[in-house]
Amino acid sequence: KNKNKVVHVPEYCLTPECVNIASTMLTAMDRSADPCNDFYQYACGGWMKNNPIPSGQSRWGTFEVMWQK
C-alpha cells in the first residue's frame, strides 16, 4: 500500500486583473436565484438588473456597452 499521499494544492490567481474580473463576474450574477431552476437568471441576473435595455434599443449587452465607450 502506498503511504505517500498526493495532495492537490489549487492555484489561485490574485493579480489585480484576476481580482477585477472575478468581481465583475460576481456582480453580474444573481446569487439569490437557484441555478437549478433558472441558470440564466443566476448567471446574468445581476447584469440585467444593473444594465436595463435603454429605450430605442432592441438589445443591450457588454458589446454595446463597450461600443459606447
Sequence and secondary structure as in RCSB ss.txt:
>XXXX:A:sequence
KNKNKVVHVPEYCLTPECVNIASTMLTAMDRSADPCNDFYQYACGGWMKNNPIPSGQSRWGTFEVMWQK
>XXXX:A:secstr
              SHHHHHHHHHHHHH  TTS TTT HHHHHHHHHHHHS   TT S   HHHHHHH 
